[in-house]
């Protein structure tokens, strides 16, 4: 049997295993290998799949890698990098779409769950505005600003504009702390206070400001920093955080 026929036979067997049993019986490198067969024709990509996995250390790290990071691996073209980078992005889009269809953000747990999906794979601070109707059903998720690894700034006027555009009855502010510690900073509390005051002028209530980290979440409402639609004074907020 020629080498070409052997490779083609191996590709077909991989594909058939997926058809028969989905990915349950696949090792991590085999999932990558299967994907690469669709971007690299007529070549054995088993060794390359191992190299990709070894470079990043885990399947999730491969999925979260950027196109530029993936392209640094010998043998990975831009087409292959785009295909691999779609793994986590498609998963995130799928999960958010499923949630959005029937999502009522009427509990801290529901908000945390939505936030963890929203920030999957994001390595910089980013703030979102979750616009709700009168029954706490999610109307729209709006990206307000992208920041750096440890800060993000949002102007109250922009939040007012987005609320009016979405015809929001109430909102939840949400941003992330990629460092892992979800405890709000003084700047986070001050920014929240300014946004709450601005939205009070258009009769839109801020139910919560939630900070998402890879392992934990922090709720201004649950902690008492936001009480009855108002933000505690900075001294009181600091006492609550302790």
WORA-V430303 format. One record per pair of residues at least 4 apart in sequence whose C-alpha atoms are under 7 Angstrom apart, sorted by the first residue. I is the first residue (numbers start at 1). J is the second residue. D is the distance in whole Angstrom. If there is no record, write none. Layout:
i = (I I)
j = (J J)
d = (D D)
This chain:
i = (1 1 2 3 4 5 6 7 7 7 8 9 10 11 12 13 14 14 15 16 17 18 18 21 26 26 27 28 28 29 29 29 29 30 31 32 32 33 33 33 33 36 36 36 37 37 39 39 45 46 47 48 48 49 50 51 52 52 53 53 53 53 56 56 57 58 59 60 61 63 63 63 63 64 64 64 65 65 65 66 66 67 67 67 67 68 70 70 71 71 71 71 76 76 77 78 79 80 81 82 85 86 87 88 89 90 91 92 92 92 93 94 95 95 96 96 96 97 99 100 103 103 104 104 104 105 105 105 105 105 106 106 107 108 109 110 111 112 112 113 114 115 115 116 116 123 123 124 124 124 124 125 125 125 125 125 125 125 125 125 125 125 126 126 126 126 126 126 127 127 127 127 127 127 128 128 128 128 128 128 128 129 129 129 129 129 129 129 129 130 130 130 130 130 130 130 131 131 131 131 131 131 131 131 131 131 132 132 132 132 132 132 132 132 133 133 133 133 133 133 134 140 144 145 145 145 146 147 147 147 148 149 150 155 156 156 156 156 157 158 159 160 160 160 161 162 163 163 164 169 170 170 170 170 171 171 171 172 172 172 172 173 173 173 174 174 174 175 175 175 176 176 176 177 177 177 177 177 178 178 180 180 180 181 182 182 182 182 182 182 183 184 184 185 186 187 188 189 190 191 192 193 193 194 195 196 196 196 197 199 199 199 200 200 205 206 207 208 208 208 208 209 209 210 210 210 210 211 211 211 212 212 212 213 219 220 220 220 221 221 221 223 224 225 225 225 225 226 226 226 227 232 232 233 234 235 236 237 238)
j = (5 6 6 7 8 9 10 11 43 44 12 13 14 15 16 17 18 34 19 20 21 22 23 25 30 31 31 32 59 33 49 50 53 34 35 36 49 37 45 46 49 40 45 80 41 45 79 80 49 50 51 52 75 53 54 55 56 73 57 58 59 62 61 62 61 62 63 64 65 84 85 87 88 85 88 121 69 70 85 70 85 71 81 82 85 72 76 81 76 77 78 81 80 81 81 82 83 84 85 86 89 90 91 92 93 94 95 96 117 120 97 98 99 117 100 117 118 101 103 138 137 138 136 137 138 110 111 136 137 138 110 136 111 112 113 114 115 116 217 117 118 119 212 120 212 149 178 147 148 149 178 146 147 148 149 150 151 152 175 176 177 178 145 146 147 152 175 176 143 144 145 146 174 175 141 142 143 144 173 174 175 141 142 143 144 171 172 173 174 138 140 141 142 171 172 173 138 139 140 141 163 166 168 170 171 172 136 137 138 139 168 169 170 171 137 138 139 168 169 170 169 166 154 152 153 154 152 151 152 153 152 178 177 159 160 194 195 198 161 162 163 164 198 199 165 166 167 168 168 204 204 205 206 207 205 206 207 206 207 208 209 208 209 210 209 210 211 210 211 212 211 212 213 181 182 211 212 213 213 214 213 214 215 213 211 212 213 216 217 218 218 188 189 189 190 191 192 193 194 195 196 197 231 198 199 200 206 230 201 203 204 205 204 205 229 229 229 219 220 221 226 219 220 217 218 219 220 217 218 219 216 217 218 217 223 224 225 226 225 226 227 240 240 231 232 237 240 230 231 232 231 236 237 237 238 239 240 241 242)
d = (6 7 6 6 6 6 6 6 7 6 6 6 6 6 6 6 6 7 6 6 6 4 6 7 6 6 7 7 6 6 6 6 6 6 6 6 6 6 6 6 5 6 7 6 6 7 6 5 6 6 6 6 7 6 6 6 7 7 6 6 6 7 6 6 7 6 6 6 6 6 6 6 5 7 6 5 6 6 6 6 6 6 5 6 6 7 7 5 5 6 6 6 6 6 6 6 6 6 6 6 7 6 6 6 6 6 6 6 6 7 6 6 6 7 6 7 7 6 5 7 6 6 5 4 6 6 6 6 6 7 7 6 6 6 6 6 6 6 7 7 6 6 6 6 7 7 6 6 5 4 6 6 5 6 6 6 6 6 7 5 6 7 6 4 6 6 5 6 6 6 5 7 6 4 7 5 4 5 6 5 6 6 5 6 7 7 6 5 6 7 6 5 6 5 5 6 6 5 5 6 7 7 5 6 5 7 5 5 5 5 6 6 5 6 5 7 6 6 5 7 6 7 7 7 7 6 6 6 4 7 7 7 7 7 6 7 5 6 6 6 6 6 7 6 6 6 6 5 7 6 5 5 6 7 6 5 6 6 6 5 6 6 4 6 5 5 6 7 5 6 5 4 6 6 6 7 6 5 6 7 5 6 7 6 6 6 6 7 6 6 7 6 7 7 6 6 6 6 6 6 6 6 6 6 6 6 6 7 7 6 5 7 6 7 6 6 6 7 6 5 7 6 5 7 6 5 6 6 5 7 6 5 7 6 6 6 5 5 6 5 6 7 7 6 5 5 7 5 5 6 6 6 6 6 6 6 6 6 6)
